Amino acid sequence: MSGQHGHDHGEEPTDVAGILAHVSHYVPEQAPLHTFVHHNTLHAFEHLPFDRAVVEAAKLFGAEPYQSEAAFAAHLRSGRILSVDCDAVLADELDRDGSVQCLARQRRFDFRRTRLRHLFEVPRGPALQWQLHETGLFDRCHSSADAARLRLVAAWADRRGPGLPPALRLPNALRALWDRLAAAAPMVARPAALRGIRRRDQLVLAGSDDVDQSVHPLLIRLCAAFLDQGVALWHMPDRERGFLAAVRALYGLRAPAPDLWAASLAAEFRRQQEAGEDAEATILRALDDLGVAPDRRCAFVRDTLMSLGGWAGMMRQFETRPDRAPVQPLPARLADHLAVQLTLDAAAARQALRDRCGPQATWADLESAVPAAAEERDLELAFEAFVMAQVADVDLEALDDPAGLAAWLDEVRAFGELERRRCLHLAYERRLRLIVLDGLANHAAAPPPPPPAPTFQAVFCIDDRECSTRRHLEESHVAVQTFGFAGFFGVAMAWQGLGEVRPRPLCPVVVTPKHYVTERALRADEEQRWLEMRRRRGLRSAVVGRASREAAAGSLVAAVTGLAAAVPMVLRCLFPRLAERLSRGLKERNQREPVTRLVLERVGDERTADGLGVGYSVAEMADVVENCLRTIGLVTGLCEIVLVVGHGSSSLNNPHGSAYDCGATGGGRGGPNARAFAAMANHPKVRELLAGRGIRIPDTTWFVGSYHNTCDDSMTWYDEDLMPDARAAALEAAKRAMADACTLEAHERCRRFVSAPRTDDAVRALRHVQARAVDLGQPRPECGHATNAYAIVGRRERTRGLFLDRRAFLVSYDPAADPDGAILGKVLGAVVPVGAGINLEYYFSYVDPKNYGCGTKLPHNITGLIGVMDGHASDLRTGLPWQMVEIHEPVRLLAVIEAEPETVAKVMARDATVAQLVQNQWIQAVVWSPSTGVMHEFVLGGFRPYRVDSCVLRTVGASPEFYGGQIDSLGCARTAASFGGGRRTGGRR
Amino acid sequence: MNVVFLQAFVATAVLLPLAAAGVLALAGWFGARLGERAISAVVGVTYATTTFVAAAAAVLGFFDGRPIVVDFGEWFAVGHYAFRWTLLGDALSLPFSVFAAALVGLIGAFSQRYLHREAGFFRFHLMLALFGAGVQVVVLAGGVDQLFFGWEVVGLTSALLIAFFHERPKPVEHGLRAFVTYRLCDIGLIGAAVWLHHAVGTAAFVRLDGAPWAGVHVPDAGSAWIAGLLLLWASMGKSAQAPLGGWLPRAFEGPTPSSAIFYGAISIHLGPYLLLRSAPLLDANPGFAALVAVVGGVTALHGAFVGRVQTDIKCVLAYASMTQVGLILVGIGCGLRHLAVLHIVGHALLRSLEILRSPSLLQDYRHLEQAIGRQVPRPKLALERFFPASLRPWLYRHALERGYFDAILRDHVVGRFLRGFRALDRLDRKFTSWLGGAPATETRR
């Protein structure tokens, strides 16, 4: 936390409840890992425009707002950003004052343009001194100046030192220029870092030991012990009474405490206990003890909590969402946490103060011991101005004049690093936006022939990973129609599968389920036998697993079964796929999972203990089915088979596994939702009701629920035994088509894995992804959402046959059937926050893996079944691991909505969440009019028509022709195979 | 079987890993940019071959019946002292050699995938290869002098891999902590070598009649006590025995596979290995044997208690390792040498697999819970239940603070030295400012 001075606003609260309410927005909002739900890392800043929010948050958290300038420079070199992008962004930004003459001959626009073409590194501190004194900086012009400019500078130097030998003229002139710039540079305070307002910061500045080094290890241990969900065999005593009470009881004991810093702690905790203080009183007292003025309290508390923000955030999660606790909810309170942290801080800081300033010292003594910040000339700015004076087309004579010099420095400073990175980020986004908008427009401008009449239909999740699955399905089996709907399919339920311990919600996080759905085995005796067997096996492995941690039992286990561990050890290390098959084979040898039925239809008004309805009434089922079918526009022309495909992901060595599952089911697996939806749509009474509402589902139509595992590309099919025999052949054909699509999907995914085989053989690719899913040593089981960049809301006709590089959330929506925007409102209300949440979490974890993400996975250490630490005892790491985001392109979600601008405006007027995300530009919104075909980009204040940039759209046979052999992100192309043209399948199968 | 073949096998088991580490180190030194496949191939082929030759030597040597001795001759001599590098392949060393080489090879194969695209890929594999070579030097050493070199290599690679993520301060701190502990305890090993030369004239392992394998042998009881204590001290550091074991949970900062092979499998068991080589001292000296058992017993009890309250999987596994190594020491102290060997191998396999699997804890727990059909049950017969309820909070806090060993060492042992040095620093500054007439700038702590 730096730069807190002068940051206090008058409106910040001073009472404990107000402070806690205020600061609780800043602590990370990540749930325990088993229900990982993607969300905007900077959710607390959404009331600000994106570019202001990232900068404010960066200041507050010491984080990065954008990619580094070096990264952008690399993008410019690689052609990922073109110079026209920079020019267009600058023209946009400077449309009013771009032509301002900032110096003779130099327009502001030209200066900035030149600056973005010369992204040199500005050395800091000692590195700057070294460059000045050791590198011959004044001997020649800067290396990035072009030839014409070199001649101009040389001529200028000649004019300035006519009496000097030619070889000395340039060094002489450059040095004189540097001296003038250095003398004119404004004063700045250095060092800027570590000027926090916590006592710990002042103590460090005053030369004392870092008290956080004493307090944090203990606080981490206490938090972890309190929140533990089942790692420890012995739980913290009295934790049912709350964190503060438990810590007081434990550390108020009259036991010897060898830690010198903690000498006064026991007495303090006993005093609190005896006085019967509540957390709020303890907080106030500790703040007074630490000498914090009331107007500083809020910032002080925020910095204190953020020094171990992950743990504070987890306390708050347990406080606000006890239902999300993995095993056992606990009476956690952020206030308790703060009270404990401040008590420890106060004890440690007092001790350090005594050590530093004497036994009777006060905080005033400490403040006077802190060395004042030194003021010095901003030589970094002078350096930048110096180099730019050589490179940019500026009149060097004008810099002789002090006013000119000051103007030049101001101009250079006004386009400082942050501002440059902001512009480069916009240019980076612009390139991608152009690629996809041009692709869409060109694809729509020359409509391909319509595909043949479908033999089956398939409804997928809108997930970007299904974007390519759908394309491959359409390419390998042209007679199919696909749709995208949020992967819970409108079935917002609390689901409890056979043998599961507790129900879990399978619906978007913003929804609280009202229905409880479970399954029963067809034959009760089979269920009993199966459960019993599983139970015995489970108990056996629980006993062995626990025993290996204990002394006596452990040695028995080690000596008796230890040698047997050689078999899994060898197999897991060398042959992961075989190892998993053998272990699964052993488990399933005697016990097949029994055939089950959903308990879906509610009879009467049966409710669970939590007040959830058991199942759905027929009318409710009809609502669910109607809502989905109307939204995706599938109300007529239903085929014999309609697949409903939920998805999820299974992998090993992956604490963040739940982040790979379906976001629309709140980080769960969407198979049960698909199964329930199909059962609802097949229900005769539901169909009767729907017919009354104008949706006639033919008697020949059968809905089939299924589940797509996006990690190993396998499919699971539900309730096949319920299907009429007449549909069997059609289903077989659909299953074969899906199997082909999954195989090709595996092939396409493999192109992004460096360690995958480069092959045309799609079956080999499938085997490779199967191995990844079960490999203990694989930190990148699949790509997850790493490629997400767009959301396209509209008819599939607009995107079918367009290669979108599995980057798009594809949402089916028929604008023709929705004149007043009612359906669009519902769609955007779900898609925009969820899509933006996923996209922004990837953005922030990528641009700053240290502060916003959780860094590399390799040292991660699962703690308490709730989160990961880095190695031994660190803050709880939040955000996404680097391995998950490393191929991501950090851009804001580009949402292309096929609707009239007025309709979207109406939706925004009704939905404040969507409006805020669009207006503050947390997503890039583009509206695509279905009547005129014109696209409008949302810019500050309204919609602006988009002009197509390039009219070229490559056509290929099937997508493997386009992506084959490529490892990086790709642009758009038209795939003829999706319409029955070209080769049917690209990959050899 | 020709003895020369056996000798060649044993020599290869030491020289090949050394050569592989040397090749990698030279490649790194000259800036050759080896691909991940090439690096992994070097490690994999080396340790597969080493496993094979060591296994061949073990099997053939078993039928031959005599220990295999390889003599690389005299390397240097100072006065009365001469350093001969000899290797000893016998019933103790050859199984360990096979086992260690196989594990290094397996971890190498595992790490090819685990460390894929990590900036330190080369560094990790170089350290792994060097560690494997160090282990072979330790295991196949013909005496304490030779063993010492491998012992140091193991310690160094261990510390460097703890500090693998050196861009964060904590791993470096913890690597340093492990290194300091190792160095302090290495005094024991080098002291033992010196004492053996002084008392016996040689530090080579000799095989007594009826003993299953060769070992450190000292004829007179007093010297045996001294040599024994020094060797015990050396093995206490490497094997994280109480009260020096605070570095072990902190050592889990590196990538998971390195934690698995060092602290689950091999490095942690080198202490017991050294004590197995000291078997004659234990046999001749029941008091010393009892001391070994007591150190192990105290550690096991400490580890078992502290491990029960740990809430993160790596600490849990660290204390579980510590507990078992303590019990192995108890076994050695009680004379159950063959059981101890079995215990070491079984424990190493079990624990390293558990550590490799630790990132999958969430999935595993969920599956377990589903299989059982309710919350995973807590153990019924728990250690703490032997204590009255009023004592349990004390005990819990004691366990949560890891027996306060760290605090005592930091604030009351090391801290005393530091405070002393700071007092000297203040005196020094006073003196210089008196000399120079101007106040000297404060030395930053």
Contacts between the chains, C-beta under 8 A, distances in Angstrom:
chain1	res1	chain2	res2	distance
A	33	B	362	6.1
A	34	B	362	5.9
A	34	B	366	7.1
A	207	B	442	6.9
A	207	B	444	6.3
A	207	B	445	6.7
A	209	B	445	7.1
A	221	B	311	7.9
A	221	B	400	5.9
A	222	B	400	7.9
A	224	B	311	4.1
A	224	B	312	6.5
A	225	B	309	6.6
A	225	B	311	5.6
A	225	B	400	6.2
A	228	B	311	4.2
A	230	B	365	6.7
A	230	B	375	7.3
A	230	B	376	6.1
A	231	B	310	7.2
A	231	B	311	5.0
A	231	B	312	6.6
A	231	B	313	6.2
A	231	B	316	6.2
A	231	B	361	7.8
A	232	B	308	6.6
A	232	B	309	5.3
A	232	B	310	6.1
A	232	B	311	4.9
A	232	B	316	7.7
A	233	B	307	7.9
A	233	B	308	4.5
A	233	B	309	7.8
A	233	B	378	6.6
A	233	B	379	6.2
A	233	B	382	6.9
A	234	B	308	4.3
A	234	B	309	5.0
A	234	B	382	6.8
A	234	B	384	6.0
A	234	B	396	6.6
A	234	B	399	7.3
A	236	B	309	7.9
A	236	B	396	7.2
A	237	B	392	6.5
A	237	B	393	5.2
A	237	B	396	5.7
A	238	B	393	7.9
A	249	B	393	6.7
A	250	B	393	6.0
A	250	B	396	6.9
A	250	B	397	5.2
A	250	B	400	7.7
A	251	B	397	7.1
A	253	B	393	6.1
A	253	B	394	6.1
A	253	B	397	6.4
A	255	B	394	5.8
A	255	B	397	6.5
A	255	B	398	7.7
A	256	B	404	7.9
A	257	B	404	8.0
A	257	B	407	7.9
A	258	B	404	5.0
A	258	B	407	4.2
A	258	B	408	4.9
A	258	B	411	6.0
A	258	B	412	6.4
A	259	B	404	7.9
A	259	B	407	4.5
A	259	B	411	6.3
A	260	B	411	4.7
A	260	B	415	7.3
A	327	B	369	7.9
A	327	B	375	6.2
A	328	B	375	7.8
A	499	B	370	5.5
A	499	B	371	7.4
A	499	B	373	5.8
A	500	B	370	5.7
A	501	B	369	5.3
A	501	B	370	6.6
A	501	B	373	6.6
A	501	B	374	5.9
A	501	B	375	6.9
A	531	B	373	6.3
A	534	B	370	7.7
A	534	B	371	4.5
A	534	B	372	8.0
A	534	B	373	7.5
A	535	B	371	6.4
A	535	B	372	5.7
A	535	B	373	5.5
A	537	B	371	6.0
A	538	B	368	5.5
A	538	B	369	8.0
A	538	B	370	7.7
A	538	B	371	2.9
A	538	B	372	4.1
A	538	B	373	7.7
A	539	B	372	5.9
A	539	B	377	7.8
A	541	B	368	6.5
A	541	B	371	7.8
A	542	B	368	5.7
A	542	B	372	6.5
A	542	B	376	5.5
A	542	B	377	7.0
A	545	B	368	7.7
A	546	B	379	6.2
A	548	B	320	6.4
A	548	B	350	6.0
A	548	B	351	7.5
A	548	B	354	6.7
A	549	B	307	5.9
A	549	B	316	6.2
A	549	B	317	7.8
A	549	B	319	7.8
A	549	B	320	4.4
A	549	B	323	7.8
A	550	B	304	6.3
A	550	B	320	7.9
A	550	B	323	7.5
A	550	B	379	7.8
A	551	B	300	5.2
A	551	B	301	7.3
A	551	B	303	7.5
A	551	B	304	4.2
A	551	B	323	5.1
A	551	B	324	7.9
A	551	B	326	7.9
A	551	B	327	6.3
A	554	B	320	6.5
A	554	B	323	6.4
A	554	B	324	5.6
A	554	B	327	7.6
A	554	B	347	8.0
A	555	B	324	6.1
A	555	B	327	4.8
A	555	B	343	6.2
A	555	B	347	7.7
A	557	B	350	6.9
A	558	B	324	6.0
A	558	B	343	5.9
A	558	B	346	4.3
A	558	B	347	3.9
A	558	B	350	5.4
A	558	B	351	7.8
A	559	B	339	7.0
A	559	B	342	5.5
A	559	B	343	5.1
A	559	B	346	5.2
A	559	B	347	7.9
A	560	B	346	7.4
A	561	B	346	7.3
A	561	B	350	7.1
A	562	B	342	7.9
A	562	B	343	7.8
A	562	B	345	6.6
A	562	B	346	2.0
A	562	B	347	5.7
A	562	B	348	7.6
A	562	B	349	5.2
A	562	B	350	4.6
A	563	B	342	7.8
A	563	B	345	6.6
A	563	B	346	5.4
A	563	B	349	6.7
A	565	B	346	7.5
A	565	B	349	4.1
A	565	B	350	4.7
A	565	B	353	5.2
A	566	B	349	5.3
A	568	B	353	6.1
A	569	B	106	6.5
A	569	B	349	5.7
A	569	B	352	7.0
A	569	B	353	5.0
A	570	B	106	6.5
A	572	B	110	7.7
A	572	B	353	7.2
A	572	B	356	7.0
A	573	B	106	4.2
A	573	B	107	7.2
A	573	B	109	5.2
A	573	B	110	4.4
A	573	B	356	7.9
A	574	B	106	7.0
A	574	B	109	5.6
A	650	B	363	7.9
A	652	B	359	7.9
A	652	B	360	4.7
A	652	B	363	6.6
A	653	B	114	7.9
A	653	B	359	4.6
A	653	B	360	5.6
A	654	B	359	6.9
A	654	B	360	7.1
A	654	B	363	7.5
A	655	B	359	5.9
A	655	B	361	7.5
A	655	B	362	5.7
A	657	B	362	6.8
A	657	B	363	6.3
A	754	B	116	7.2
A	754	B	117	6.4
A	755	B	113	7.0
A	755	B	116	5.4
A	775	B	113	6.3
A	776	B	110	7.5
A	776	B	356	5.5
A	776	B	357	6.0
A	776	B	359	7.9
A	776	B	360	6.7
A	777	B	110	4.5
A	777	B	111	7.2
A	777	B	112	7.9
A	777	B	113	4.1
A	777	B	114	4.3
A	777	B	257	7.4
A	777	B	356	7.5
A	778	B	113	5.5
A	778	B	114	7.6
A	779	B	113	8.0
A	779	B	114	6.4
A	779	B	116	7.4
A	780	B	116	7.6
A	856	B	118	7.0
A	856	B	165	7.4
A	857	B	359	7.4
A	858	B	114	6.9
A	858	B	115	6.9
A	858	B	118	6.5
A	858	B	165	7.9
A	858	B	255	4.2
A	858	B	256	6.6
A	859	B	164	7.8
A	859	B	165	5.9
A	859	B	171	7.5
A	859	B	252	7.9
A	859	B	253	5.9
A	859	B	254	6.7
A	859	B	255	6.4
A	859	B	256	7.5
A	860	B	359	6.4
A	861	B	252	6.6
A	861	B	312	5.1
A	861	B	313	6.4
A	861	B	314	4.5
A	861	B	315	7.9
A	861	B	358	7.8
A	862	B	312	6.6
A	862	B	313	4.9
A	862	B	358	6.9
A	862	B	359	6.8
A	862	B	361	4.7
A	862	B	362	6.4
A	863	B	311	5.7
A	863	B	312	3.7
A	863	B	313	7.4
A	864	B	311	4.9
A	864	B	312	7.1
A	865	B	361	7.2
A	865	B	362	6.3
A	865	B	365	6.1
A	869	B	312	6.2
A	870	B	165	7.7
A	870	B	168	6.8
A	870	B	170	7.5
A	870	B	253	7.8
A	871	B	165	7.5
A	871	B	170	6.5
A	871	B	171	6.1
A	871	B	174	7.6
A	871	B	252	6.0
A	871	B	253	3.5
A	871	B	254	7.6
A	871	B	314	7.6
A	872	B	170	7.2
A	872	B	174	6.5
A	872	B	249	5.8
A	872	B	250	4.8
A	872	B	251	7.8
A	872	B	252	5.5
A	872	B	253	5.8
A	872	B	314	6.9
A	872	B	315	7.0
A	873	B	312	7.6
A	873	B	315	8.0
A	874	B	170	6.6
A	883	B	117	8.0
A	886	B	117	7.4
